[in-house]
Amino acid sequence: MDRRLLWFLVLLLPVVAWSYHAPHDRFTWWLESVPAVAGTILILAFQRKFPLSSLLLVLIWLHCVILVVGGHYTYAQVPLGEWAKGWFGWTRNNYDKLGHFAQGFVPAVLARELLLRTSPLGGPPRSRWLGFLVVSVCLAFSAFYELIEWFTAVTSGDAANEFLGTQGDPWDTQTDMLMALIGATVSLLVLSRWHDRSVAALETRAEKKA
């Protein structure tokens, strides 16, 4: 196993184990944490055919932690959000907004890496459409996730209230998607050059193994 991936698992599994132990609501834990569990399984399944860059692995690890922490407490009751609520005088726990920011910030690098390595958009020359398509993918994924939340609420009734975490905000869905859009845009602006170097290092490592 790739040593980078081994560190990914060593640092993630204890957090997942803590999160799974006595969560606020077991049903909500599964709803919130399934993306982290499924993502980890996919990374392991494709580690040889399509290893990920080091930067992307770090970001996915961070996103998984955000998800399972939210799953343990429910997003509306995460202590960090409660502390921030008191510090900034907010009327609600905004930890879910951090989660939706990450929902754009991390998938932006994932979508960028997939496009760079599997499509002509990676160039040379680098396509000007790359950034636009990455942001579009992230916003589409965010909207799809909101549809999943809606479907879960319709089929599960009151059991999905903690999963929705609207906290009485009628514009919660729209602001969730806005945070994902902001996250994706910030990610491209801040991380693109770093990501290029990380992908180049991955390709160099693959050439040496070959």
C-alpha positions in Angstrom: 0.0 0.0 0.0 1.1 3.5 -0.8 2.7 5.0 2.3 0.7 8.2 1.8 -2.5 6.2 1.8 -1.4 4.3 4.9 -1.0 7.6 6.8 -4.4 8.7 5.5 -6.0 5.6 7.1 -4.0 5.8 10.3 -5.0 9.3 10.9 -8.6 8.9 9.8 -9.8 5.6 11.3 -9.4 6.8 15.0 -11.6 9.8 14.2 -14.2 7.7 12.5 -14.2 5.2 15.5 -14.7 8.1 17.9 -17.4 9.5 15.8 -19.2 6.2 15.5 -19.2 5.6 19.3 -22.4 6.8 20.9 -23.4 9.5 18.4 -26.2 11.9 19.1 -28.4 9.9 16.6 -27.3 6.7 14.8 -29.5 7.3 11.8 -28.1 10.8 11.3 -24.6 9.5 11.7 -25.0 7.2 8.8 -26.6 9.9 6.6 -23.8 12.4 7.4 -20.9 10.0 7.3 -21.7 7.8 4.3 -19.8 10.1 1.9 -16.7 9.8 4.0 -17.0 6.0 4.2 -17.8 5.6 0.5 -15.0 8.0 -0.5 -12.4 6.1 1.5 -13.6 2.8 0.0 -13.2 4.2 -3.5 -9.8 5.6 -2.8 -8.7 2.1 -1.6 -10.3 0.4 -4.6 -8.6 2.6 -7.2 -5.3 3.2 -5.4 -3.3 1.3 -8.0 -5.1 2.3 -11.1 -5.6 6.0 -10.2 -3.6 7.1 -7.2 -4.5 10.6 -6.0 -2.1 13.5 -5.5 -0.8 14.2 -2.0 -2.7 17.5 -1.8 -5.9 15.9 -2.7 -5.5 13.1 -0.1 -4.9 15.7 2.6 -8.0 17.7 1.6 -10.2 14.5 1.4 -8.9 13.6 4.9 -9.9 17.0 6.2 -13.3 16.8 4.5 -13.9 13.3 6.0 -13.1 14.7 9.5 -15.6 17.5 9.0 -18.3 15.0 7.9 -17.8 12.5 10.7 -17.6 15.2 13.4 -20.9 16.6 12.1 -22.3 13.0 12.1 -21.3 12.5 15.7 -23.0 15.6 17.1 -25.4 16.5 14.2 -24.4 19.6 12.4 -26.8 21.8 14.5 -25.0 20.8 17.7 -21.3 20.6 17.0 -19.5 22.4 19.9 -17.3 24.4 17.5 -20.4 25.9 15.9 -21.8 26.7 19.3 -18.6 28.4 20.4 -18.6 30.5 17.2 -22.3 31.3 17.7 -21.4 32.9 21.0 -18.3 34.6 19.8 -19.9 36.2 16.7 -23.4 36.6 18.1 -25.0 34.3 15.5 -28.5 33.1 15.9 -27.8 29.6 14.7 -25.0 27.0 14.7 -23.2 27.5 11.4 -21.0 24.4 11.4 -23.1 23.1 8.5 -21.9 26.1 6.5 -18.4 25.0 7.1 -19.4 21.6 5.8 -20.9 23.1 2.7 -17.9 25.3 2.1 -15.8 22.2 2.2 -18.3 20.5 -0.1 -17.1 23.0 -2.8 -13.5 23.5 -1.6 -12.4 19.8 -1.7 -14.4 18.5 -4.7 -13.0 21.4 -6.7 -9.5 19.9 -6.4 -10.9 16.4 -7.0 -12.8 17.5 -10.2 -9.7 19.5 -11.3 -7.4 16.5 -10.9 -9.8 14.2 -12.8 -10.0 16.7 -15.7 -6.3 17.4 -15.7 -5.4 13.7 -15.8 -8.1 12.2 -18.0 -9.2 14.9 -20.5 -7.7 17.3 -23.0 -8.5 20.2 -20.7 -5.2 19.6 -18.9 -3.3 20.7 -22.0 -0.9 21.8 -23.0 -2.1 24.4 -23.6 -4.3 24.5 -20.5 -7.9 25.1 -21.4 -9.5 28.3 -20.2 -12.7 26.2 -19.6 -11.0 24.2 -16.8 -11.9 26.5 -13.9 -15.4 27.1 -15.2 -16.2 23.4 -15.6 -14.7 22.6 -12.1 -16.9 25.2 -10.4 -19.9 24.0 -12.4 -19.3 20.4 -11.3 -19.1 21.5 -7.7 -22.3 23.5 -7.8 -24.1 20.7 -9.6 -22.9 18.2 -6.9 -24.1 20.6 -4.2 -27.5 20.9 -5.8 -27.7 17.1 -6.1 -26.8 16.7 -2.4 -29.7 19.1 -1.5 -32.0 16.9 -3.6 -30.8 13.9 -1.6 -31.6 15.8 1.6 -35.0 16.6 0.3 -35.7 13.0 -0.8 -34.5 11.7 2.6 -36.8 14.1 4.4 -39.8 13.1 2.3 -39.2 9.4 2.8 -38.0 9.4 6.4 -40.2 12.2 7.9 -39.2 13.4 11.3 -36.2 11.0 11.4 -34.4 13.2 8.9 -34.8 16.5 10.8 -31.3 16.3 12.3 -29.9 15.5 8.9 -31.5 18.6 7.3 -30.3 20.8 10.0 -32.1 23.9 8.7 -32.5 25.3 12.2 -35.6 27.3 11.1 -33.8 29.0 8.2 -36.1 29.2 5.1 -33.1 29.9 2.9 -30.9 27.1 4.2 -30.8 25.2 0.9 -29.8 28.3 -1.1 -27.1 29.4 1.4 -25.7 25.8 1.5 -25.2 25.9 -2.3 -23.8 29.4 -2.1 -21.2 28.3 0.4 -20.2 25.4 -1.9 -19.9 27.8 -4.8 -17.7 30.1 -2.7 -15.6 27.1 -1.5 -15.0 25.9 -5.1 -14.0 29.4 -6.3 -11.7 30.0 -3.3 -10.1 26.6 -3.8 -9.2 27.3 -7.4 -7.9 30.7 -6.7 -5.7 29.6 -3.7 -4.7 26.0 -4.5 -4.4 25.7 -8.3 -0.6 26.2 -8.5 0.0 24.0 -5.5 -2.2 21.4 -7.0 -0.3 21.5 -10.3 3.0 20.8 -8.4 1.3 18.0 -6.5 0.0 16.4 -9.7 3.5 16.8 -11.3 5.1 15.1 -8.3 2.6 12.2 -8.6 3.4 11.8 -12.3 7.2 11.8 -11.5 6.7 9.2 -8.9 4.7 7.0 -11.3 7.4 7.4 -14.0 10.1 6.2 -11.6 8.1 3.2 -10.7 7.6 2.4 -14.3 
